[in-house]
Amino acid sequence: MKYMKSSLLILLGFIPSALSCTDSTTYTFGTYEYNGATSTRDCAWITANNASERRTDWCSDTVNGAVVGDECPVACQVGCAAPTTSPTKAPTASPTMAPSVTMKPSAAPTRPPSPAPSPFPTARPSTSPSEQPSDEPSLKPSQVPSLKPSQVPSDQPSLKPSQVPSLEPSLAPSDVPSLKPSDFPSLEPSAVPSDVPSVKPSDFPSLEPSETPSDAPSNQPTASIKPSPSPSAAPFAPTGGPTPAPFTPAPTTTPTVACADSALRIKIAKAGERIITRSCEWVGNKDTVNRCAIDGVAAACPMTCGTCSTCADPTLRFRFDYNGKTITRDCGYIGRVASKVYGRCTASGNICRATCGVC
């Protein structure tokens, strides 16, 4: 009994801290100057103004050794259920009656399905065929032939041949050839060549060479249509002079790398204003000249700012997905470890053009 009491005290002391979800009252993540005064960022600052934008810009960042969202779970809306706008309804005065009490059962059970099919057929035929074929064939053939052939051929041939030959050849060839050849040759060659060649050659040469060469050469050589793949053992006659070397054009210039704006959102620090997170599309919307003049913007948005000829890394921080996490880093992080530069350049979309060698 003493053991159960102490366990209960430990459990009661654990529940409030385990279920609590409150913002830290001492954690801060930086200061900035605004209207001549110094403002400190804390958990209450996130929801004071532009809450949605501040959550996007700060809640996933690590400042002062902690993630902002972990220290401010309520302000960042991370892991805390939103409070209800009104209390739950008051309990009812009496228990709700079960459906079996309020609803009356039917007077008699519904009719069960029949255990076996009916002994008599229906008065009218069905509008669609049965899903499964009958186990035995019908005693009498149908009066009208089917429009399509049967999927399985019959074991024995018909007693009488058809009056008109088929328009298409049979799917499988006959085991025994016909006694007499056809009156006209076929328009297309047979799919399988014959094992024995014909006694007489054809009157005209074929337009295309055979797929398989003959084992022995012909008695008389033919005029070559195209040169042989290898030179002859001895020349036919000496040439009049040395054969000139083929002319090669001048080598092409070094290929250029396509210039494109970064698709990432970059953190921009405008003079006298707070840090904002924007994309290159925002830079080109309006006031492009002044926005490109902001430190680091021209290097991150070379197409919009017309700086494709300048090979430089942006000095700004940018957000990208890497190893399953969304992180905010700069180009110094991209090129810090030589063995990881390629993977980080690929993950960040080569925003660091100089470090990634894409300019």
Steps between C-alpha positions, in 0.01 A plus 500: 500500500791736574654422158177584319469833681852611407443394139182705491683811630766462233235463228308807622819704500585388144169564329488886513852539359441235233174653387605868533543696178618854574741750351826579674496831690878541498604389151595774248635474146663828409432875492455763228465878471157634408386867519802594708438229761647155560246216475565154642360191331327261741207259483244780538667694216402226249126558543520876559496589128512308169478169689479278189806655338702497824422131555628425149817707546600400855327192648731249325824696566751412771597804713696504824538123500128417466236473227256791525201268449609279791520796740181666370266209412180701558607804297641282222200265510729197524378193691220684689133458424319827437269598791128474441304823464221380730470240778354161430133441552374429852424136580141385451273454802431135417671235287407471134276207420639227283373477142343162580269676751394793283475304174244221465610176337321373189198277548656212305845421362578575138476217252832304488654404165411163354751221581485362142413630152141485382393172327333690215657745254384858483216593270720736296866472396752725672617818327868411555690169475590297805829576673614135483466258206298180530679178597372310194444615144151536356346201323417696187717755321383859472304597191719802426882481498693717745658822374835420664694170498515292814793562734585127515512299173305177469675165553378367164461680166159568353351242264460754221738778406385860491357626172712813494870514598591714799615858443783470755754218540470255784678580826695171493645347177395154387726204576484378137549739207246520219540267202484780248655845515285808489429666166659829610807560712453665838552876527718465812773242572435221744570566868723188521756430220515162337771250603597424137578781252323525168642312200515807278607851597261789471494707182572826681728573795338592828475869598635432849778259604411181682502505879722187512802475265560185297764248614676489160570788259335523162686377188514849351563816699241776496562872479542644848217734604690644798863470616612206709543551875870399484768575234610238248820301552666653191406817309348468156720771347731771637342833568612815320598680818449515873144510617427836663395489864137586566439861597395551861329821603638718775420384853195651657525745784457395860136413563310748705292414804139613501433800723191474720359653815494298819163349588572525874378767741784722623524709815537868402613772743372837372656814644321613816245217479463151637625186325246364251486177299429546130552329161648620170147539368445770764820675384369523142144609585579870554782733605737239354801734476494591869422143609790363293726756672436335838808308616500144361179524292674542160706183556192295600283636212747544208235467228268762651784738592698446176816379674550167321854604398601549864599177674437559871327339797218684678583620852143434616358201687251276320270214591513156333429130570806286583513145641126503574505834688429862407801712599607863457867542402739714291756419229772454762313191620469365143877498439620426853555125455660405166350150492146638547509795259335310214207378711446838662520681163238262359269542802526882492441528125853636438410838649872536586615529139870560574530223762305250288684595177190574289603837358 
